[in-house]
Amino acid sequence: MLYVNDQISIPREELQFSYVRSSGPGGQNVNKTATKAVMRWDVAATPSLPDDVRGRFQARFARRLTQTGELVLTSQRYRDQLRNTEDCLNKLAEMVRE
């Protein structure tokens, strides 16, 4: 469960994660392991956001949503999947708070 604030929390079941190879520097290991986290969340269909919050979110981040209303976030700041996954979750929580 991702807790955004006192009124909003998003179940992890609503978030789909996949992992791909990260680009950029990182030594020989970067070409062997899939550490870049890609998170997808269906904003249009989520029951976790109140309608007014969903509307503001979709308006504010319209350029980051797919045509079907899905948000796609990525993180490759770190060299391991867990930290990149947490980074995606932190980004999402911050976006919803805005």
N, C-alpha and C positions, 0 to 999 in steps of 0.2 A: 504494500500500500504506500503510495506517495502522498504524504501529507503536505498540502500547500498552505493552508491556514486553518482556522477553527471551523470554518464552514465547508471547505472544499478538500476532498481527498480523491485520489484516482487509483483504483485497483490495478495492480500490476498485470492482471489478465487483459486489460484494455491496451496494453503497450506491447508491441511486437519488436523484438530485437533480432538483428542479424549482425554478423561480423565479417569484415573483409580485410584484406591486407592494407596496411597503412602505407601512405606514401611519405617521401621525405627521408631525412637522415635518421639513423637509429642503429647503425651497425648491420652485421650480417643477419641478425635475427629478424629484422623487419621484413625480409623477403620470404620468410618461412612461416610466420604465424599471422593469423587473422586477428589483429588487435583493434582495428577501427570499429567503433560501435555505430550502428545505424538503427535509430529508433523510429517507429511509425506509430501514430496515434490518430484514430478516426474522430476528429473534432466534431464533425457534422452529426455523428451518431452516438456520441458519448452521453450516457445518462448522468455522468459525474459533475457536469457543469450546469448551473442554473441558466435558463434561457438568456437572461440579460448579460451574463458573463460570457456565454458562448458567442453571442452577437458581437460584443466588444472585441473578444479575442479574434474572431474571424475577420472583423474589419481591420484591426490593428496589424495582424500578421497575414493578410490576404496573399501577399507575394510569396509567403513561405508554405502555402497550402497547395496541394494538388487539386486538379479539377474535381475530384470526388470529395474534397474536404478533409483530406488526410494531411497531417503535419509530419514532416520528415526532418529529424535532427540527427546530426552526426557529431562524433568526437573522436579525435585522434591525438589528443594532447599528451596522453600517457602511453607507456609501452605495454600495458596489460589491459585485457578486456574489462575486468571488474572496475577499474578506475575510470575507464572511458564510459562504461555503462552509468556509473554514478554521476559523471559529468553531464551526460544527456539528461538524467533525471533532475539534476540541479538546474540546468538550462530551462527545462519544461516548467518547473515550479516557479522560477523567476518570471517566465513569460506569462503564466497565468496570474501571478500577483500584479503584474503591470496592468 
